[in-house]
Amino acid sequence: MDNVKLIEKLRIAREKLFAEIRLVIVGQEEILEQLFMAMLCRGHVLLEGVPGLAKTLIIKTLADVLDLSFSRIQFTPDLMPSDITGTEIIQETSGHKREFKFFKGPVFANIILADEINRTPPKTQAALLEAMQEHSVTAAGTTYTLDEPFFVMATQNPIEQEGTYPLPEAQLDRFMFNVRIVYPDRADEIKIVNATTGAPGSKPSKVISREEIAAFQDLVHQIPVAENVVGYAVDLVRNSRPDSNNELKFIQEWVQWGAGPRASQYLVLGGKVRAALDGRPTPDFADITAMVKPVMRHRIITNFNAEAEGISTDKILDRLIQRRY
């Protein structure tokens, strides 16, 4: 099947997917779009939002409509790395000999919900690093390959800091998107209340197979990108770094560390899949611009001046986009 037909098939699959998800989730169209886009790019997503905004339900519903295995890990302060990756247990064989056998942990699934990931210490958070980057797990010197596709969706509460452990920068960089969920508008909130206080609604059906997801992921990497569009993405990322060659005064004034090369890669990949979902064969500048906030907001570290003036990373990115676009 050529790319044009595959792009059309992707658009149809997206409509079917969202139709099923809407049986459970009210609103949050942009959030659902970004989750689906990250999956097509083989990326991972970190969702931030206050309690009660259906972060966990959104992820669970997405897993329900895809023909993939799903695993939920509830992160707590006493969670150990082996609780995620698995552990070796001594077993007695038929010959009355004892040997170690590896029992796989919940990370061995296609879709992983890392619920409240910032509630566990860095040692346990780091148990996901190899899985997210290499799609494998190493235990007792043996490396186990994870099934594809492999997708981590983590949630965290941004307003509750007591008893939490901020994610290390190295792990934050492994997430393609940092998605922030806000309160629904009044009309959607009325729909939510009616849907959750009345009779149970219809359950969503599985609409996209594992093979189709793999084909769509391969399609994204085959989509061509113009050299000037790639250059635009790279320049956006490079201009976020407060080095001596950067002429942007607000970056020098407010940013301690800018985004790394992974941001450039994810801007281009995100632009590709956004264009494909819109039925276009190649991305343009607008596609790259639309990816800037979810891709870069967790990769920029502000300094004391920005904190003192109440300047958020999103405000910095707004000015960066205006400067470049």
Buried (B, 14 or more C-beta within 10 A) or exposed (E): EEBEEBBEBBEEBBEEBBEBBBBBBBBBEEBBBBBBBBBBBBBBBBBBBEEEBBBBEBBBBBBBBBBBEBBBBBBEEEBEBBBBBBBBEEEEEEEEEEEEEBEBBBBBBBBBBBBBBBBBBEEBBBBBEBBBEEBEBEBEEEEBEBEBBBBBBBBBBEEEEEEBBEBEEEBBBBBBBBBBBEEBEEEEEEEBEEBEEEEEEEEBEEBBEBEBBEBBBEBBEEBEBEEEBBEBBBEBBBBBBBEEEBEBEBBBBBBEBBBBEBBBBBBBBBBBBBBBBEEBEBBBBEBBBBBBBBBBBBBBBBBEEBEEEEBBBEBBBEBBBEBBE
